[in-house]
Amino acid sequence: MTVLPDDGLSLAAEFPDANLEQWHGLVAGVLRKSGKEVSGTAAEDALSTALEDGLRTRPLYTAHDAAPDPGFPGFAPFVRGARAEGNTTGGWDVRQRHAVADNTAVLTDLENGVTSLWLVAGEGGIPVASLGKVLDGVYLDLAPVALDAGGQFASAAQELLRLYDERGIDGKAARGSLGADPLGHEARTGEASDFAPVVPLARRCAEEYPGLRALTVDALPYHEAGGSAAQELGASIATGVAYLRELTEAGLSVEQACAQLEFRYAATADQFLTIAKLRAARRLWARVAEVCGAPAAGAQAQHAVVSPVMMTRRDPWVNMLRATIATLAAGVGGADAITVLPFDHALGLPDAFARRIARNTSTILVEESHLSRVIDPAGGSWYVERLTDELAEAAWRFFRTIERDGGQAAVLRSGRLRTDLATTWAQRSKKLATRREPVTGVSEFPFLSEKPVVRDPAPGQPAGGLPRVRRDEAYEDLRARSDAHLAATGSRPRVFLAAIGPAAAHTARTTFAANLFQAGGIEPVTEGTFEESGATEVCLCSSDALYEERAEDVAGTLKAAGARHVFLAGRPGQYADVDSYVFAGCDAVSVLTATLDRMGVS
């Protein structure tokens, strides 16, 4: 029998202690081999990644990366969770979105793992008069309902409250949200909404329906307009503060007003940023409650939604993977309710299979991965704690600029917020265009021969306010041009890939070029000769050494054979008869747009 030492199994007992400076030295040695001469902290900086909002992710975090004490779940500043028990008692609330009057789909969801309903009502959604029919057979004392009715929030709320009364639901048993969000509606439509109808709803909820919240602070309009994580948080806190002012001026206490708000945030496939964002949101709102004199009321109720911005129309099956990561991040981040958008959300109305996969995503993460057994499992991670702190600071700065300029309503109406979000999206669009931010199945590893997934059209969404952007939009436009060409001519636009030398010399760049051109709907041809390919443009693919020896001769021969444009896959050089260069980091959207233009693909 092995006898352990008094201090247990000391795995590192015989090894000397290492320090950060030694690690820097090892990193510098590795970088030196790649041609970078750096040392000390510069070596670490070379491996750091720039994020939006001026943040940077470093390659290594240690105990020296101090962050404020996050406290305990259920206690201010609520970083580790709004409730002491977290989601340990049964997992998070699995909230499914429904935008059409389909009672069968609603009941199917509730019978198979969904625990609450998010009903889009009014214009572009379920008719308010049909809410009773949609909720037929639903146990309203068991299944919370969150309304999202835009400008018709008052009538939708009255209809839901009427249903509670009609079905004899005890006010204390009703749970969910009436979904009033005047500023969110203005952000979506550009139309100012009167806050006056919200006050009696909030007062009635406070007095008769303690489990219902009258207002939703929806941050999705700012996320969907291209905003960064800090901008999404800052705008949501500014909106929440505006609602607190209105409610307290109407006579509600700060505690009562805080209890009327639910916050809705986007969850993306950027796992750690999503975790940090939800944790930072709770810290920010706790600070607002503290300043208002009610620190115990600062527990933010959170509804996380899989990001519509990241859902792609091409190769939509990949969206299942994105949604799984986003849901995992939202769960780890402590969201109270999570909505998994079906993988075909960007294509129209989801079918039964897509809805089943969406609800089962949460079921697997909770029941099989046991993700909710531990409260705030990322808590204590030096990286997550530091990122939470830095993101909270950036969001608070953005919030203060909104307050300085008159508050959320003022920056919406002046256009300042639109400009801020557009600037951020323009910067991100460059990363998407250069594929520094890759989109799998779209800008990277596209599948040209995929069978299109067709869905019935979804109801029209509110418009007239902030734009709605998608990560795939630039590439979607290119693929649409290719599809139209295919429909008109029977074939896609083509480019011939001229491989020079043995496979070992050209395979890497042939693969790169094929991937690049397919992202624009251009079919790469690698078999046969240029003359047999039916292409008018060609891309040379080989090693730098073989380019020096043969690129000009091959390019000249191809030009003589009728090639109108010759690309070279590699860094720009000075080769005769080579017209342009494609390389990692080039503006793929510009290259592909110009190529389709030259080919006459409209």
C-alpha positions as CSV (number, residue, x, y, z in Angstrom):
1,M,0.0,0.0,0.0
2,T,1.3,3.4,-0.9
3,V,1.6,5.9,1.9
4,L,0.9,9.5,0.9
5,P,2.9,12.3,2.5
6,D,1.1,14.4,5.1
7,D,0.3,17.1,2.5
8,G,-1.2,14.6,0.1
9,L,0.1,13.7,-3.3
10,S,2.6,16.4,-4.1
11,L,2.9,16.0,-7.9
12,A,5.3,19.0,-8.2
13,A,7.3,18.4,-5.1
14,E,10.5,17.5,-7.0
15,F,10.3,20.3,-9.6
16,P,11.8,23.7,-9.2
17,D,9.3,26.6,-9.1
18,A,8.9,28.4,-12.4
19,N,8.2,32.1,-12.8
20,L,6.6,34.4,-15.4
21,E,10.0,35.7,-16.7
22,Q,11.1,32.1,-17.5
23,W,7.9,31.6,-19.4
24,H,8.5,34.8,-21.3
25,G,11.9,33.4,-22.3
26,L,10.4,30.2,-23.6
27,V,7.8,32.1,-25.7
28,A,10.5,34.4,-27.1
29,G,12.5,31.4,-28.2
30,V,9.5,30.0,-30.1
31,L,8.7,33.3,-31.7
32,R,12.4,33.7,-32.7
33,K,12.1,30.6,-34.8
34,S,9.3,32.2,-36.7
35,G,11.3,35.4,-37.4
36,K,10.0,37.6,-34.6
37,E,12.7,39.1,-32.3
38,V,10.9,40.0,-29.1
39,S,11.6,39.5,-25.4
40,G,10.1,39.9,-22.0
41,T,6.5,41.2,-21.9
42,A,6.7,41.9,-25.6
43,A,6.7,38.2,-26.2
44,E,3.4,37.9,-24.4
45,D,2.0,40.9,-26.2
46,A,2.8,39.2,-29.5
47,L,0.5,36.4,-28.7
48,S,-2.3,38.6,-27.4
49,T,-5.6,39.1,-29.3
50,A,-7.3,42.4,-29.7
51,L,-11.0,42.4,-29.0
52,E,-13.6,45.1,-29.5
53,D,-14.0,47.9,-27.0
54,G,-10.3,48.3,-26.6
55,L,-9.9,45.0,-24.7
56,R,-7.2,42.4,-25.2
57,T,-7.0,38.8,-24.5
58,R,-3.6,37.6,-23.3
59,P,-2.3,34.1,-23.8
60,L,-1.8,33.5,-20.1
61,Y,-3.4,34.7,-16.9
62,T,-2.1,34.1,-13.4
63,A,-3.0,34.9,-9.8
64,H,-1.4,38.3,-10.3
65,D,-4.2,39.3,-12.6
66,A,-6.4,40.8,-9.9
67,A,-10.1,41.5,-10.3
68,P,-12.6,42.8,-7.8
69,D,-14.1,40.2,-5.4
70,P,-17.2,38.8,-7.3
71,G,-18.9,37.9,-4.0
72,F,-21.3,35.1,-3.6
73,P,-24.4,34.0,-5.6
74,G,-27.5,35.8,-4.4
75,F,-25.6,38.7,-2.8
76,A,-24.4,42.0,-4.3
77,P,-22.8,42.6,-6.7
78,F,-24.5,39.4,-8.0
79,V,-21.6,38.7,-10.4
80,R,-21.8,35.0,-9.5
81,G,-25.6,34.8,-9.9
82,A,-28.8,36.6,-9.1
83,R,-30.1,33.8,-6.9
84,A,-28.3,31.9,-4.1
85,E,-29.2,28.5,-5.5
86,G,-28.4,29.5,-9.1
87,N,-29.8,27.0,-11.6
88,T,-28.9,24.0,-9.5
89,T,-32.4,23.0,-8.6
90,G,-33.5,22.1,-12.2
91,G,-31.4,23.9,-14.7
92,W,-32.2,27.2,-16.5
93,D,-35.6,28.1,-17.8
94,V,-35.8,26.7,-21.4
95,R,-37.7,29.4,-23.2
96,Q,-38.8,28.8,-26.8
97,R,-39.8,31.6,-29.2
98,H,-43.0,31.5,-31.1
99,A,-44.0,34.1,-33.7
100,V,-47.0,32.5,-35.3
101,A,-50.3,31.2,-34.0
102,D,-49.5,27.5,-33.8
103,N,-51.0,25.9,-30.7
104,T,-49.7,22.4,-31.8
105,A,-46.1,23.7,-31.9
106,V,-46.5,25.4,-28.5
107,L,-47.9,22.2,-26.8
108,T,-45.3,20.0,-28.5
109,D,-42.5,22.2,-27.1
110,L,-44.0,22.2,-23.6
111,E,-44.5,18.5,-23.6
112,N,-40.9,17.9,-24.6
113,G,-38.6,20.0,-22.4
114,V,-39.5,23.6,-22.9
115,T,-40.4,25.3,-19.6
116,S,-41.6,28.8,-20.7
117,L,-42.9,30.5,-23.8
118,W,-41.6,33.7,-25.6
119,L,-44.6,34.9,-27.7
120,V,-44.1,37.5,-30.3
121,A,-47.5,39.2,-30.6
122,G,-49.0,42.1,-32.5
123,E,-47.7,43.4,-35.8
124,G,-45.4,40.8,-37.3
125,G,-46.4,38.1,-34.8
126,I,-49.3,36.4,-33.2
127,P,-52.5,38.5,-33.4
128,V,-53.3,39.7,-29.9
129,A,-56.8,38.3,-30.2
130,S,-55.3,34.9,-30.9
131,L,-53.3,34.6,-27.7
132,G,-56.0,32.6,-26.0
133,K,-56.1,30.1,-28.9
134,V,-52.3,29.8,-28.9
135,L,-52.3,29.2,-25.2
136,D,-55.2,26.7,-25.3
137,G,-54.2,23.7,-23.2
138,V,-51.3,25.5,-21.6
139,Y,-51.2,25.4,-17.8
140,L,-50.5,29.1,-17.2
141,D,-49.7,28.5,-13.5
142,L,-46.9,26.1,-14.6
143,A,-45.5,27.6,-17.8
144,P,-44.3,31.2,-17.6
145,V,-45.2,33.4,-20.6
146,A,-43.0,36.3,-21.8
147,L,-44.7,38.6,-24.2
148,D,-43.0,40.6,-27.0
149,A,-45.6,42.8,-28.6
150,G,-43.7,46.0,-29.5
151,G,-46.1,48.9,-29.8
152,Q,-49.1,46.7,-28.9
153,F,-47.7,45.7,-25.5
154,A,-50.6,47.3,-23.6
155,S,-53.3,45.3,-25.4
156,A,-51.3,42.1,-25.4
157,A,-50.6,42.5,-21.7
158,Q,-54.3,43.1,-21.0
159,E,-55.2,40.0,-23.0
160,L,-52.8,37.8,-21.0
161,L,-54.0,39.2,-17.7
162,R,-57.6,38.5,-18.9
163,L,-56.6,34.9,-19.6
164,Y,-55.2,34.5,-16.1
165,D,-58.5,35.8,-14.6
166,E,-60.6,33.7,-17.0
167,R,-58.8,30.5,-16.2
168,G,-58.7,31.1,-12.5
169,I,-55.0,31.5,-12.2
170,D,-53.9,32.8,-8.8
171,G,-52.0,36.0,-9.2
172,K,-49.1,34.7,-7.1
173,A,-48.8,31.7,-9.4
174,A,-48.5,33.7,-12.7
175,R,-44.9,34.1,-13.8
176,G,-43.2,35.6,-16.8
177,S,-43.1,39.1,-18.4
178,L,-45.6,41.4,-20.1
179,G,-42.7,42.6,-22.3
180,A,-43.3,46.4,-22.3
181,D,-40.2,48.0,-23.8
182,P,-40.9,51.4,-25.3
183,L,-37.3,52.3,-25.9
184,G,-36.6,48.9,-27.5
185,H,-39.6,49.4,-29.8
186,E,-38.2,52.8,-30.7
187,A,-34.8,51.3,-31.4
188,R,-36.5,48.8,-33.8
189,T,-38.9,51.1,-35.5
190,G,-37.8,54.7,-35.0
191,E,-41.2,55.5,-33.5
192,A,-41.3,57.0,-30.1
193,S,-43.7,55.1,-27.7
194,D,-45.6,56.6,-24.7
195,F,-44.5,55.2,-21.4
196,A,-47.7,56.2,-19.7
197,P,-49.5,52.8,-20.3
198,V,-46.6,51.0,-18.7
199,V,-47.1,52.5,-15.2
200,P,-50.5,50.9,-14.4
201,L,-49.2,47.6,-15.7
202,A,-46.2,47.8,-13.4
203,R,-48.3,48.8,-10.5
204,R,-50.7,46.0,-11.1
205,C,-47.9,43.5,-11.3
206,A,-46.3,44.8,-8.1
207,E,-49.6,44.5,-6.3
208,E,-51.3,41.5,-7.8
209,Y,-48.8,39.4,-9.8
210,P,-45.5,39.3,-7.9
211,G,-44.1,36.7,-10.4
212,L,-44.8,38.9,-13.4
213,R,-42.5,41.6,-14.7
214,A,-44.0,44.4,-16.6
215,L,-40.9,45.5,-18.6
216,T,-38.3,43.9,-20.7
217,V,-35.0,45.7,-21.4
218,D,-34.2,44.1,-24.7
219,A,-30.5,44.6,-25.7
220,L,-30.9,42.6,-29.0
221,P,-31.7,45.7,-31.1
222,Y,-28.2,47.0,-30.3
223,H,-26.5,43.7,-30.8
224,E,-28.3,43.1,-34.1
225,A,-27.3,46.6,-35.3
226,G,-23.6,45.5,-35.0
227,G,-22.9,46.7,-31.5
228,S,-20.0,45.3,-29.4
229,A,-20.5,43.6,-26.1
230,A,-19.8,46.8,-24.1
231,Q,-22.2,48.8,-26.3
232,E,-24.9,46.2,-25.8
233,L,-24.4,46.3,-22.1
234,G,-24.1,50.0,-21.9
235,A,-27.3,50.6,-23.9
236,S,-29.2,48.1,-21.8
237,I,-28.1,49.7,-18.5
238,A,-29.1,53.1,-19.9
239,T,-32.5,51.8,-20.8
240,G,-32.9,50.2,-17.4
241,V,-32.0,53.5,-15.7
242,A,-34.5,55.3,-17.9
243,Y,-37.3,52.9,-16.9
244,L,-36.3,53.2,-13.2
245,R,-36.7,57.0,-13.4
246,E,-40.1,56.7,-15.0
247,L,-41.4,54.1,-12.5
248,T,-40.1,55.8,-9.4
249,E,-41.4,59.2,-10.6
250,A,-44.8,57.4,-10.9
251,G,-44.7,56.4,-7.3
252,L,-43.1,53.0,-7.2
253,S,-40.3,52.4,-4.8
254,V,-36.8,51.6,-6.2
255,E,-37.3,48.0,-5.0
256,Q,-40.6,47.7,-6.8
257,A,-39.3,49.3,-9.9
258,C,-36.2,47.0,-10.1
259,A,-38.5,44.0,-9.7
260,Q,-40.4,45.0,-12.8
261,L,-37.4,44.6,-15.2
262,E,-36.1,41.6,-17.1
263,F,-33.0,42.0,-19.3
264,R,-32.5,40.2,-22.6
265,Y,-29.0,39.7,-24.0
266,A,-27.5,37.9,-27.0
267,A,-25.4,34.8,-26.5
268,T,-22.8,34.2,-29.2
269,A,-20.4,31.4,-30.0
270,D,-17.6,33.5,-28.5
271,Q,-17.9,31.4,-25.3
272,F,-15.8,33.3,-22.8
273,L,-17.0,36.7,-24.0
274,T,-20.6,35.6,-23.5
275,I,-19.9,34.3,-20.0
276,A,-18.1,37.5,-19.1
277,K,-20.9,39.6,-20.6
278,L,-23.6,38.1,-18.5
279,R,-21.5,38.3,-15.3
280,A,-20.6,41.9,-16.1
281,A,-24.3,42.8,-16.8
282,R,-25.2,41.7,-13.3
283,R,-22.4,43.6,-11.7
284,L,-23.4,46.8,-13.7
285,W,-27.0,46.6,-12.6
286,A,-26.1,45.9,-9.1
287,R,-24.1,49.1,-9.2
288,V,-27.1,51.0,-10.4
289,A,-29.3,49.6,-7.6
290,E,-26.6,50.5,-5.1
291,V,-26.4,54.1,-6.3
292,C,-30.3,54.2,-6.1
293,G,-30.1,53.2,-2.5
294,A,-31.4,49.7,-2.9
295,P,-28.4,47.4,-3.2
296,A,-30.4,44.3,-2.3
297,A,-32.7,44.9,-5.3
298,G,-29.9,44.7,-7.8
299,A,-30.3,41.1,-8.8
300,Q,-30.7,41.2,-12.5
301,A,-33.1,38.8,-14.1
302,Q,-31.6,37.6,-17.4
303,H,-33.0,36.1,-20.6
304,A,-30.2,35.0,-23.0
305,V,-31.0,34.5,-26.7
306,V,-28.8,32.7,-29.2
307,S,-27.4,35.5,-31.4
308,P,-29.4,36.0,-34.7
309,V,-26.4,37.9,-36.1
310,M,-24.3,34.7,-36.2
311,M,-27.0,32.5,-37.7
312,T,-26.1,31.8,-41.4
313,R,-28.3,31.0,-44.3
314,R,-25.7,28.8,-46.1
315,D,-24.8,25.5,-44.6
316,P,-27.4,26.2,-41.8
317,W,-26.6,22.9,-40.1
318,V,-23.5,24.5,-38.7
319,N,-25.8,26.8,-36.7
320,M,-26.5,23.8,-34.4
321,L,-22.9,23.9,-33.3
322,R,-22.9,27.7,-32.9
323,A,-26.1,27.5,-30.9
324,T,-24.8,24.7,-28.6
325,I,-21.7,26.8,-27.7
326,A,-23.7,29.9,-27.2
327,T,-26.2,28.0,-24.9
328,L,-23.3,26.5,-23.0
329,A,-21.8,30.0,-22.5
330,A,-25.2,31.5,-21.4
331,G,-25.7,28.6,-18.9
332,V,-22.2,29.0,-17.5
333,G,-22.7,32.7,-17.4
334,G,-25.7,32.3,-15.2
335,A,-28.6,33.3,-17.4
336,D,-32.0,32.6,-15.8
337,A,-33.8,31.8,-19.1
338,I,-32.2,30.8,-22.4
339,T,-33.7,30.7,-25.9
340,V,-32.0,28.5,-28.4
341,L,-32.9,29.8,-31.9
342,P,-33.6,26.9,-34.3
343,F,-30.8,26.3,-36.9
344,D,-33.1,27.4,-39.7
345,H,-34.1,30.7,-38.0
346,A,-32.4,32.8,-40.7
347,L,-34.3,31.0,-43.5
348,G,-37.9,31.5,-42.3
349,L,-40.2,29.6,-40.0
350,P,-38.5,26.7,-38.3
351,D,-39.8,23.2,-38.9
352,A,-40.6,20.6,-36.2
353,F,-37.1,19.1,-36.5
354,A,-35.4,22.4,-36.0
355,R,-37.5,23.2,-32.9
356,R,-36.8,19.8,-31.5
357,I,-33.0,20.2,-31.9
358,A,-33.3,23.7,-30.3
359,R,-35.0,22.5,-27.2
360,N,-32.9,19.4,-26.9
361,T,-29.8,21.5,-26.9
362,S,-30.6,22.8,-23.5
363,T,-31.8,19.4,-22.3
364,I,-28.5,17.7,-23.2
365,L,-26.4,20.5,-21.5
366,V,-28.5,20.3,-18.3
367,E,-29.4,16.6,-18.0
368,E,-26.4,14.9,-19.7
369,S,-23.5,17.4,-19.4
370,H,-24.8,18.5,-15.9
371,L,-23.9,22.1,-16.7
372,S,-26.2,23.5,-14.0
373,R,-24.9,21.4,-11.1
374,V,-22.3,24.0,-10.1
375,I,-23.1,27.7,-9.6
376,D,-20.9,30.0,-11.7
377,P,-18.5,27.2,-12.7
378,A,-16.3,29.8,-14.5
379,G,-15.9,31.8,-11.3
380,G,-12.4,32.0,-10.0
381,S,-10.9,31.6,-13.5
382,W,-8.2,34.3,-13.7
383,Y,-9.2,34.9,-17.3
384,V,-12.9,35.0,-16.8
385,E,-12.7,37.2,-13.8
386,R,-10.4,39.7,-15.5
387,L,-12.4,39.7,-18.7
388,T,-15.6,40.3,-16.6
389,D,-14.0,43.2,-14.9
390,E,-12.6,44.8,-18.0
391,L,-15.8,44.4,-20.0
392,A,-17.8,45.9,-17.1
393,E,-15.5,48.9,-17.0
394,A,-15.8,49.4,-20.8
395,A,-19.6,49.1,-20.6
396,W,-19.9,51.5,-17.7
397,R,-17.9,54.1,-19.7
398,F,-20.2,53.7,-22.7
399,F,-23.2,54.0,-20.3
400,R,-21.9,57.2,-18.9
401,T,-21.5,58.7,-22.4
402,I,-25.2,57.9,-23.0
403,E,-26.2,59.6,-19.8
404,R,-23.9,62.6,-20.5
405,D,-25.8,63.0,-23.9
406,G,-29.2,63.0,-22.3
407,G,-30.0,59.3,-21.8
408,Q,-31.1,56.4,-24.0
409,A,-34.0,58.1,-25.6
410,A,-31.9,61.1,-26.5
411,V,-29.1,59.1,-28.2
412,L,-31.6,57.1,-30.1
413,R,-33.3,60.2,-31.5
414,S,-30.2,62.2,-32.2
415,G,-28.6,59.3,-34.2
416,R,-25.6,59.2,-32.0
417,L,-26.2,55.6,-30.9
418,R,-26.8,54.5,-34.5
419,T,-23.5,56.1,-35.5
420,D,-21.6,54.4,-32.7
421,L,-23.0,51.0,-33.6
422,A,-22.4,51.5,-37.3
423,T,-18.7,52.4,-36.6
424,T,-18.3,49.2,-34.6
425,W,-19.9,47.1,-37.3
426,A,-17.8,48.7,-40.1
427,Q,-14.7,47.7,-38.2
428,R,-16.0,44.2,-37.7
429,S,-17.1,44.0,-41.4
430,K,-13.4,44.4,-42.3
431,K,-12.5,41.4,-40.2
432,L,-15.2,39.4,-41.9
433,A,-14.2,40.6,-45.3
434,T,-10.6,39.6,-44.7
435,R,-11.7,36.4,-43.0
436,R,-9.8,37.4,-39.8
437,E,-13.2,36.5,-38.3
438,P,-14.1,33.3,-40.2
439,V,-17.6,32.1,-40.7
440,T,-17.6,28.3,-41.1
441,G,-19.6,27.1,-44.1
442,V,-19.7,30.6,-45.5
443,S,-16.3,32.4,-45.7
444,E,-14.4,29.2,-44.7
445,F,-15.1,25.7,-46.0
446,P,-18.2,26.6,-48.0
447,F,-20.1,23.8,-49.6
448,L,-21.1,24.9,-53.1
449,S,-23.0,21.8,-54.0
450,E,-25.2,21.8,-50.9
451,K,-28.9,21.3,-51.3
452,P,-30.7,24.6,-50.4
453,V,-32.8,24.4,-47.2
454,V,-36.2,25.9,-47.9
455,R,-38.6,27.2,-45.3
456,D,-41.9,29.0,-45.3
457,P,-41.3,32.7,-44.9
458,A,-41.5,34.1,-41.4
459,P,-43.6,37.1,-40.5
460,G,-42.1,40.5,-41.3
461,Q,-40.0,42.0,-38.5
462,P,-40.4,45.6,-37.3
463,A,-38.3,48.0,-39.3
464,G,-37.6,51.7,-39.6
465,G,-35.1,52.0,-36.7
466,L,-31.7,50.5,-36.2
467,P,-30.5,48.2,-38.9
468,R,-30.3,44.4,-38.5
469,V,-26.9,43.0,-39.6
470,R,-25.7,39.5,-40.2
471,R,-22.2,38.1,-40.3
472,D,-22.8,36.3,-43.5
473,E,-24.4,39.2,-45.4
474,A,-21.5,40.2,-47.7
475,Y,-20.9,36.6,-48.7
476,E,-24.6,35.9,-49.0
477,D,-24.8,38.6,-51.7
478,L,-21.9,37.0,-53.6
479,R,-23.5,33.5,-53.4
480,A,-26.8,34.9,-54.5
481,R,-25.2,36.3,-57.7
482,S,-23.6,32.8,-58.3
483,D,-27.0,31.1,-57.8
484,A,-28.6,33.5,-60.3
485,H,-25.9,32.7,-62.8
486,L,-26.4,29.0,-62.3
487,A,-30.1,29.3,-62.8
488,A,-29.6,31.4,-66.0
489,T,-26.8,29.4,-67.6
490,G,-26.8,26.0,-66.0
491,S,-23.3,26.4,-64.5
492,R,-21.6,28.4,-61.9
493,P,-18.8,30.9,-62.7
494,R,-15.5,29.1,-62.7
495,V,-11.8,29.7,-62.0
496,F,-9.1,27.3,-63.1
497,L,-6.5,26.5,-60.4
498,A,-3.1,26.0,-62.1
499,A,-1.0,23.8,-59.8
500,I,2.7,24.2,-60.4
501,G,5.1,21.4,-59.3
502,P,4.5,18.3,-57.1
503,A,1.6,18.0,-54.7
504,A,3.8,18.8,-51.7
505,A,4.5,22.2,-53.3
506,H,1.0,23.2,-54.3
507,T,-1.5,21.5,-52.1
508,A,-1.7,24.1,-49.3
509,R,-2.3,27.0,-51.7
510,T,-4.6,25.0,-54.0
511,T,-6.7,24.3,-50.9
512,F,-6.5,27.9,-49.8
513,A,-7.5,29.2,-53.3
514,A,-10.4,26.7,-53.7
515,N,-11.7,27.7,-50.3
516,L,-11.5,31.4,-51.1
517,F,-13.2,31.3,-54.5
518,Q,-16.0,29.0,-53.3
519,A,-16.9,31.6,-50.6
520,G,-18.0,33.8,-53.5
521,G,-19.9,31.0,-55.3
522,I,-17.1,30.6,-57.9
523,E,-16.4,26.9,-58.7
524,P,-12.7,26.0,-58.7
525,V,-11.6,23.6,-61.5
526,T,-8.5,21.5,-60.8
527,E,-8.8,18.7,-63.3
528,G,-7.8,18.8,-67.0
529,T,-6.4,21.9,-68.8
530,F,-7.3,25.5,-68.7
531,E,-8.8,25.3,-72.2
532,E,-11.0,22.4,-71.1
533,S,-12.1,24.1,-67.9
534,G,-14.5,26.6,-69.4
535,A,-13.0,29.3,-67.1
536,T,-11.8,32.7,-68.1
537,E,-9.7,33.4,-65.0
538,V,-7.0,31.3,-63.5
539,C,-5.1,31.2,-60.2
540,L,-1.5,29.9,-59.9
541,C,-0.8,27.7,-56.9
542,S,2.6,26.6,-55.7
543,S,5.5,27.3,-53.3
544,D,7.4,30.6,-53.2
545,A,10.5,28.8,-54.6
546,L,8.6,27.4,-57.7
547,Y,7.0,30.8,-58.2
548,E,10.5,32.3,-58.7
549,E,11.3,29.7,-61.2
550,R,8.1,29.2,-63.2
551,A,5.3,31.7,-62.3
552,E,6.0,34.2,-65.2
553,D,6.3,31.5,-67.8
554,V,3.1,29.7,-66.7
555,A,1.2,33.0,-66.4
556,G,2.3,34.1,-69.9
557,T,1.3,30.7,-71.4
558,L,-2.1,31.0,-69.8
559,K,-2.6,34.5,-71.0
560,A,-1.7,33.3,-74.5
561,A,-4.3,30.6,-74.1
562,G,-7.1,33.1,-73.4
563,A,-6.9,33.8,-69.6
564,R,-8.3,37.2,-69.0
565,H,-7.1,37.5,-65.5
566,V,-4.3,35.6,-63.6
567,F,-4.2,35.4,-59.8
568,L,-1.3,34.1,-57.8
569,A,-2.0,32.5,-54.4
570,G,0.7,34.1,-52.2
571,R,2.1,37.4,-51.0
572,P,2.2,40.1,-53.7
573,G,5.3,40.1,-55.8
574,Q,6.5,41.4,-59.2
575,Y,5.7,38.7,-61.7
576,A,5.0,39.5,-65.3
577,D,1.4,38.6,-66.6
578,V,0.2,38.1,-63.0
579,D,-2.7,40.6,-62.5
580,S,-3.4,40.2,-58.8
581,Y,-2.6,38.2,-55.6
582,V,-4.7,36.4,-53.1
583,F,-3.3,35.6,-49.7
584,A,-4.3,35.1,-46.0
585,G,-5.7,38.4,-44.8
586,C,-6.6,39.8,-48.2
587,D,-10.0,41.5,-48.7
588,A,-11.8,38.4,-49.9
589,V,-15.1,40.2,-50.4
590,S,-13.5,42.9,-52.7
591,V,-11.5,40.2,-54.6
592,L,-14.6,38.1,-55.2
593,T,-16.9,41.0,-56.0
594,A,-14.4,42.2,-58.7
595,T,-14.0,38.7,-60.0
596,L,-17.8,38.2,-60.5
597,D,-18.0,41.7,-62.1
598,R,-15.3,40.8,-64.6
599,M,-17.1,37.5,-65.4
600,G,-20.3,39.4,-66.1
601,V,-22.2,37.7,-63.2
602,S,-24.9,40.2,-62.2
